[in-house]
Amino acid sequence: MKQARILRHRFIHLIATLSTPMQSTLPSNSTPGLPIRAILGVFKLRIGVVITFTALAGLAVSAGPSLTPLQLLVLALSVLVSSASAGAFNQYYEHDSDHLMARTSKRPFVTGQLRHGPVWLLLIAALMTLSVGAAWIALNAWSALFVFLGAFFYAIVYTVWLKRRTWLNIVFGGLAGSWAVLAGATAADPQLGAVPLALALVLFLWTPPHFWSLAIAFRDDYAAAGVPMLPVVVGDQRAANTIFASTLALVAASLLPLAFGLGPIYFAGAAIGGFLFIQKAWLLTRQPNRKTAMVCFHASLMQLTLVLCAAIVDTQLHF
C-alpha cells in the first residue's frame, strides 16, 4: 500500500510538471484553457488520425491474411501514438520560433500554457518506444520498422534536418505518410505487393502540393520565421505552377493501382478526386493568393480521402 501511494504521488507530480505553465515572456499570447486540451494540441492528433487512416488503407489493400481485432487495434494505436510523439517533438523543437508565425503563435509551449522542459523528451521517447515495441510484438518487425520511420522522418528528417535548410523539406519529410501505408500493408504480410507500393507513391507525391498550397496562404509567416518553403524561395506564381505540375504527376500516379487489380470503384474515386484537385490547382495558377491557395489545400484533402476510401471499398468488394 505504501509503494502504491508513492507511485501515485510520483505520477501526479509528473502530470503537474508537464501541465504547469511557466512564467512566459509573451503574456499577450497567453490563452486560457484546460491543460488536457493543450496537451492534446501538442500531439497533433488530427494529423495523427489522417496518418492512421493511411495505414489502415495500406492494410486493406494488402493481400495478406486478416488481422485479429487485437492486432488491428495495435496497428491503429501504434501508428497514432508514433505520429503523436513526432508531432509533440515538432512543437517542442520549434517552441522558440513558433511565436514568429501567426499560425503557430498560440501553441502551448509558446504561450507558456505548458512547461517546456526535458521531461517532454522523456515522454516522447517513451511513447515512441511503446508504439514501435507494440507493433513488433503484436505484428512483425517490418511493420514496426515502418511505424518508426514514419515518426523519424517527420520529427528528425523534416523538423530538424531539412525544414530550415531547403525548400525540399516537405518533399522528403512527406515520406512519413508513405511509411504509414507500408506499416499497414506489412502488418498483414511482410511481402509488399504492388498496390500498397503504389499507394505509398501516391502519398509521397501528394504531400508537396498539399503543403505548398498551405505555404502560399501563409507565405509571410514562413518568411518571417526564416523557413524556406517553396513560395518564400521562388514566389507565389512559380510555386503555384509547381503545385499544378506536381498535382498532374500525383493524379497520374493515383491511377497506377488500376494496373494491379483495383477496379471501377477505385477508378471513380481517383478520377473524381483527381479532377477536383487539378481544377483547383489550375485556378491557383491563375490567381495565386491566400483564398485560392486554401481552396486548393482543401481540395487536396478531398482527393486523398476519395483515393483511400475508394481503394478500401474496391479491395473489400473485389476480394
Secondary structure, DSSP 8 states (H G I E B T S, - for coil): -HHHHHHHHHHHHHHHHHH-----S-GGG-----HHHHHHHHTTHHHHHHHHHHHHHHHHT--S----HHHHHHHHHHHHHHHHHHHHHHHHHTTTTGGGSTTTTTSHHHHTSS--SHHHHHHHHHHHHHHHHHHHHHT-HHHHHHHHHHHHIIIIIIIIIITTT-TTHHHHHTHHHHHHHHHHHHHH-SS--HHHHHHHHHHHHHHHHHHHHHHHHTHHHHHHHT---HHHHH-HHHHHHHHHHHHHHHHHHHTGGGGGT--HHHHHHHHHHHHHHHHHHHHHHHS-SHHHHHHHHHHHHHHHHHHHHHHHHHHHHH-
